């Protein structure tokens, strides 16, 4: 396959036991755009990402380019999708550079040493995320915002066509939330795309090209932020009313009150 790639989902469902958490989802995603998956808790957003990664059992069809995802080996999938899991937990006391280097594993054979090309991708990823200055520090000793940038650097070093991020700005202070979303936004180009699960609607409307709203496992809206984040949708899906204003050409949205119990 050659970039740009398209991801096509046709009738994709995910079930855990008797419970359907993703219900007959069909959509297309492409490189060059940052897509935000939004919706209430338990709507199926994370399960949809996990289905793309092959981490959740699914039915229906998922194709990338002209290949069926079900036919791809796990290592081939890892070359297509870089994944930022929810929470960003790090268990091992590795150096920053060693952790970022793990992003190159899909491109390596067992016991292979890093090549000059691998090292170049690692350096570029650390430079892009601003972690070069503490490349030798132990990741478990970093702040939450610093760890988030290191994990993003690991994902970027893989050079996968798609970045799948599950709430990358969650649990970060406002400065690091804006920084993290700007870094993700800067990663999107003609050869690379991003799919981001988000709960902050204001961040979503400012950084995403397209929003897909999932409720009850199904897609209820898909379009530009301006078209999707209507008062009617916020009331129907999130049961909220939002305050809106514009400043210097930018629009802002902040949840203000509940519309129903």
Secondary structure, 3 states (H helix, E strand, C coil): CCCCCEEEEEEEEEEECCEEEEEEEEEEEECCCEEEEECCCCCCHHHHHHHHHCCCCEEEEEEECCEEHHHCCHHHHHHHEEEECCCCCCCCCCEHHHHHHHHHHHHCCCCCCCCHHHHHHHHHHHHHHCCHHHCCCEHHHCCHHHHHHHHHHHHHHCCCCEEEEECCCCCCCHHHHHHHHHHHHHHCECCEEEEEECCCHHHHHHHCCEEEEEECCEEEEEECHHHHCCHHHHHHHHCEEEEEEEECCEEEEEEEEECCC
